[in-house]
Amino acid sequence: MIKFTENQLKTPKFMRPVYLVTAGQSKFDRAIPEKKTEELCVDALSMAAELINLTPAELKGYIHSCYYGHFADHFGDQLLGEAVIHDRLGLDPLGNIGIKTGGATGGSTLWEAAKTVASGYSDCVLAMGWERMDEVPTDEGNFLISCAADKDWESPLGHIYTGYYAVMAQRYWQIFGKEEESFRKTLAEISVKHHEYARMNPFAQAPMKITVEDVLNSPVVAYPLRVLDCCLMSVGAACAIIADEKTAMEMAKNSNIKPLRIWVTSGSHTLRPADRRPMDIPLLPHETAEIYQDLEERFPGSDRYPGFSGFLGARMCVYYGYRMAGINDPTEDLDVIELHDAFTISDIQTYEDIGIRPYGQGRTYVESGDCYHTNPKTGQPGKLPSNLSGGLIGCMHAVGATGIMQTFEIANHLWGIWGDIHGDEKHWKAFRREKPADWTNLQVEGAKRGLAISHAGVGSHVTCTILMDPDHLLKADS
């Protein structure tokens, strides 16, 4: 049984407030042969500069140190890719470092950037992430990604990550879905929703107007997961500029967007799910032990936490993050979220890990309509919309960029510019994509606070990024 000490459960503390000043991203696609990786990173940085009415050169003049995230050297056949990008961005001889934490690489890059500013080492840092996944076939790419599993104990079984998640999906379906066909349809609804939202996003790789039946009839990858249950393999880049308060306000003084408060926390768990020791469920601020005292009676087989159906790493990063930022109940205190929907099942698992629903009840978040921009049952705004970018299933999973893209999406809502960015004809034209005749502005009106989860492997490393309008904080700085 895992036991924690008080020191291990201590709420993290930044030594000074940290701000997201601006961010940017490139086009995302399965292949972008017309552009080198460096050019995609330039596109992202140029967009970040444009948002605050600076030239790229003026923006770079504020940067003191740089953090670069990209997961797999194998894809681009380039070790120390961060050095190449740093050079091409014209940021030599500033200090820089590369970060790799699997699927959570983008979030981890933000984690390091935020801590650097919080510590006082730098007043302004660049967090840049990218992935180049178009130089190998999909099957080889899946194998390369699977090398992030434990190569002594898991890789010899020949698994790819879809295989790992398929087993978790079967287990979850058996225990919490009670093997009901309706649960499998709920998973499919997630895919339909995310592909639909991708239609409104000019940056997105896989916009589709599909039905639940289309998802259920798509080819099986690893049962019960089908092609349309799975995230994308992508090419693209995203960046964020993180700064202290004084520098942030100076940088944004001539723009229409205000710097946002940012907190980033992290959690982890062993790579080997079969070796995950049992423990008591760490409770979030709005939870009590009574919520779970009869969990085994309601869902036979759920007596062992985290077992094969939850992500302790996700629970731990929000355990720290909620307390750090003053969040009591995510469904009441947050306005919009972006979750790491590597697979439709991981989306439902994460609803529970981050406390949107108690363990065992994740499906109700979808079935209630709360996760939609507009609740399909009531026609009213969704209570807590999720993955309006299209997520990893509809928008992209250029691994090193993903967590940063998600954070930029949240920022767009808090800045109130989601429609301005995603509806801008110049992006649709530049990416040679046709803007739908029924294009819809997915701006969450009045959004003041949001959250993004960046997730690796089978929950081996997870980060939580929280953004807030500085005029709508939930707790005073101590």
N, C-alpha and C positions, 0 to 999 in steps of 0.2 A: 504494500500500500504506500503510495507517494504521500509524504507529509511535507508541508512548507513551514519555514521559519518566518517570524515576523519581518526579519530583514529582507527575505525574498519577496514578500508581499507588500513591501513599502511602496507607496505611490511615488512614481518618478517626479522629478521637479526640474524645470528649466531654470537656469540662473537669471534669465531675463526673457521678456516676451519675444516671440519669434513670429515673423510674418511671411506669408506668401505674397510676393509683390506682383508677379505676372507669370505667365506660362505660355507654351506654344506646342504645336505638334505638326507633323507632316501628314501627307496622305498615307493611308494604310491599305495594303493589298497583299495578295498571295505572292505576287512577283512585281517588282518595279525595276526592270532591266535598264530603263533609261536613266536611272540615277544611282550614283554610288552612295554608300552609307553615309559618307561624310557630307554629301549634299543634302541628304534628308535631315541630318542634324543641323545643318545651316538653315534649312527651311524652318525647323522648330524654333531655333534661337531668333531668327528674323521675325517670326510671328510674335514671339514674346516681347521683343523690342517695340514692334509696331503697336501692340496693345496699350503701351504706356507712352506712346508718341516720342520714342527715342530711336535713334539709328542704332544698328547693331554695334557700331564702334562706341557710341555713347554708353550703351548698356554694358559692354565689356569693360568699360572704364571703372565700373563699380565692383566688379567681381574680384574677390581676393583668393579664393580656392575653389576647386572643382571636384565633383563626385560623379563618376560615370558608371552606369549600370548596363551590362549586357551579359546574358546568361551563358551562351555556348560559343566558345572559341571555334568549335568544330564547324559551325555553320558558315562562318566567313573565312575560315582557313587563315586566321590572323590572331596570334597571341598578342596580348597587350594592346587590344583595339583601342583602349582608352587613350593611349599615347598618340595614336594616329589621329583620333578625333580631336583631341586637345590641340594638336599641332595645326590641323586644318581649320579649326575655329579661331586660330590666331591668339591663343591664350598662353603659349609658352612665354616666359618660364615660370608661370604660377604653379603652385603645388596642385597635384591631382592624384586621384587613386581610383582604381576599378573595384566594383562591387559585384558579387555573384551570390545570390541565394535562391537559385532556381526561379520558379514562377513569381516569387515575391521580390525579385531583383529591383523592380521599379520602386516599390514601397520602401525597400531597405535603403535605396539611394536617397530617398527623401528623409529617412530616419537619420542617416549619417549627416546629411546636410543640415537638418534642423538642430541636431546636437552640436554641430560645429558653431553655429550662430549662437545658440543658447549658452555655450561655454565662454563666449567672448573671443575665441580664436580668430574668427572672421566676422566682419559685419555684413558681408554679402557673399553668397556662394551660388554656384551653378550646380543644379542637379539635372543631369542629362541621361536618358536611357534610350536604347535602340535594340533592334534585333534584325538580322538578315537571314531569313529562313527560306529563301528562294533559290539557293544554289545546290540544294540536294532534293531528291524525290521525297514525297511525304513519308513513305515507309522508312527510309533511312533517317529522316528527321525525327520520327517517333522513336527510333532506336537511340539516336543521340540524346534525346531528352530523357529517355529511360536510364541513361548512365548516371543520372542524379539519384537514382535509387541505390540501396546498399548492394554493391557489386558482388559481395561474398554470399549474401543470404537471399537476395531478391532477383537480381539480374539473371542468374543462371536458370531461373524458371522461364525465361523468355518473355517476360511480361513487358507490355508498354503501359503507360499510365491509364489508358482507357480500361485495361484489364484490371488494374487495381481498383479503379472507381466502380467498375461493374460489380465486383464482389461486394463493395460497400453498398452499392445501390440495391443489390439483392437482399443484403442483410437488413437495410433500412426498410425496404419494401415489406419484408417478412414481419418485422417487429412493429414499426410505427405505421406502415401502410396496410398492415394486416392482410397482405396479399390481395388487396382489392384492385380490380382493374381501374377503378376510378382514380387511384393514386397514380398509376402509370399515365393516365390522361392529364393529370395535374402537372406532371413533369413536362409533358409535351406542350402544355400551355405556356410554360416558361420560354421554351424555344420560339413559339409563335410570337410571343410578346417581344422578345429581344430582336428577332429578325425584323419585325415590324418597326420598332423604334430605329433600327439601323437605316431604314428607308428615308428617314428624315435627317440623316447625318451624312454630309458630303464626304467626310473623312473615312466613312465606314466601308469595310471590305465586302460584307455579305448582306446587303439589303434584300429582303424577300417578303413577299406577301404569301403566306402559307397557312395551312390549317393544322389542327391537331391530327387529322388523318394523314396528312403529308408527313408529319414527324413519325407517326407510328408505322408508316409504310416505307420509310427510308431504310437503306441497308443496315443490317446489324453490324456493329463494330465489335462489341463484346456485350453479350446479353446481360441486362436489358437495354443497354445503351446503343442507340442508333446514330447514324451520321449526323442527323440534325439535333442530337442531344449534346454534341461535342463542340468545343471551342475551335477557333481557327488557328492556322499556322500563318504567320504574317511577317511583313516587312514594314518598318516604319520607325519613327523617332518621336520623342516627346521630351520637353524640358520644363523646369520650374526655376524661378529665382527666389531664393530665401534670404531674408535680411532681418537685421534688428530694426526697432521702431524708427529711429532717427533716419537711418539710411533708406528704409522703405518709403517713408513719407517724402523724402527728398526725391527719390526716383519717380514716384507716381504723381508729383505735384502738378504736372501739366496734362494729366489724363483724366478720363471719366470714371475710372475704377479705383476703388480704395483697397489698400493692402488688407489682407485677411489674416486673422490669427490662425496659427497652425500648431498642432501638437501631433507627434508621431510616436507610437509605442510599438513594442514587438513581443512576440511569444514564439515558442518552438515546441517540437516534440520529436521523438526518435523517428528515424526514417522507416523503421520496421514496425508496421502496425500490429503484427502478431506479438511483439514484445512490449506493447504498451501496458504498463502496470495500472491496476485499478486505483481509484482515489475518489474522495468525495467531490461532488460537483462544486467548483468555485462559484460562489454566488455573486451576481451583479447587484448594483445598488437597489434595484427595484424588485429583487427576488428574495424569497425567504425559503428556509429549508422545507417548510410545509408543502411548497409547490411540488416537490419531488418525493415526498415521503411514501406516496402510493404509486409511484411510477411503474414499478414491477407488476402491480396488480392490474393497472390499466393497459400496460404494454408488456406482456410476458416476454422475457428474454432481454429486458432493458436494465437488468440489475447491476451490470458492470459498466462503470464510466471510466474512461471515454469509450472503451470498446471499439467497435468497428463502424460506428455510426455518427460520431462527433469528432470535432477538431479541437483538442485542448489548446493548441497554439493560438487559434482564433479566440477562444474564450479568454486566454491569458492576456492577449494584447488589448482587448477591450476592457478587461478587468482593470488594467493599469490606465488605459486611455480615458474611460468614463470618469474615474476618480480624479484624474489629472485635469480634465477639462470641465468638471462639474456636471456631467450628464447623469441624471438620475434614471430616466426611462427613455430609451432611444425612440420609442414610438411617439412620445410626447415632446421630447426636446430637440429632435432632428426633423428636418424638412425634406431631405433628399439623400439618397445613398447610392453608391456604386459598389457592387460586390463581385467577387472573383468567381464568375460562373464558368469555370473550366468545363464543367458538365452540368446538366440540369439538376442532377442529384446533389452536387456540391453547393448549388445555390440554396436548396432547401436546408441542407445541413447547416449552412452558415447563418440562415435566418435564426436558427436556434442558438448557435454558438454566441451570437452577438446580442441575444436577448430580445429580438423582435417578437419572437414567440417562445414559450417554454419548450424544453426538449420534448419531442414527440408530436408537437403541434405545428411544425413548420409549414405543412401543406395549407393550413388555414390562412396564411398570409397571402397566398395566391388566390385561393378559392373565395376569399372575402372581397377581393378586388383592391385591397389596401396598397398593393405594390405597383399599381398602374398609375400613369399620369392622370388618366380619367377613369374612374371606376366603371367598368363595363356593366355592372349591376345597377348602379344608381345614377350614372351620368354626372356625378359630382367629382371634384378633385380627389385623387387617391390620398389616403391618410399619410403614407410614407412611400412615395414613388421610388422605385429602384431601377438601376441600369437603363436610364433613358438614353444613354449613348448607343445602346445595342449590346453593351457588355462584350465579353470575350467571345460569345457565341455569334453576335451579329456585327460588332464593330471590328475587333481585332484581338490578337494576342501576340504582338511583337514583344516578346517576353520582357526584355529590359525596359521597355517603354510603358508597359501596361499599367503599372501602379501610378505612374505619373500622368498618363492619359486620364485615368479615372479621377485623379485629384483635380486636373484641369476642368473636367466635366462638372464636378461639384462647384468649383470656383465660378464657372460660367453662370450657374444658377444663382449663386450668392451675389454676383455682380449684376444680375439681371440682364445678361447679354446673350443668353443661350440662343435666342431667335436671331439676334444680329450676326452671330458667328455661323450658325448652322444654316441660316437662310440666305447668307450672302452669295449672290450669283457668281462672284469671282472664284469662290472655292469650287462650286459645281463645274464651272467652265475649265478651271485650271486642272482639275482631276479628270476631265472628260467624262463626267457623270451627269445623267439627266435628272434634274430636279423633278420629283413627282408632282403631278397635277394636283394631288390631294395633300401636298406638303403641309405639315402641321407644326406649329411652334410648341415645343414641349417644355418651354420655360415653366418652372415651378414658381408660381407667383408668390412674392413676399418671402422667399427662402432666405433664412438667416444663418442656418447651421446645417452642416452635412458631414458625411463620413464615407471613407473609401477603405475597402479591405483588399490587401494584396497578399496572395497566398501561394505557397510553394508545395510541390509534390503532393503527398497525402496529408497535408497540414504540418509538414516538417518545419516550416518557418512562415510566420504570418505577421503582417504589420497592419496597424490601424492608423489611418490619417484622419484627423478631425480638423475641419475648417469652420471658423465662425466670423461673422461680421463683428468687428471689434466693439460696435455699439450695442451688441446683443449677446454679451458673454453671460455665462451661467454662474460664474464665481469670480470673485475678485482675486487679483494676483496677491500672493502672500510673500 
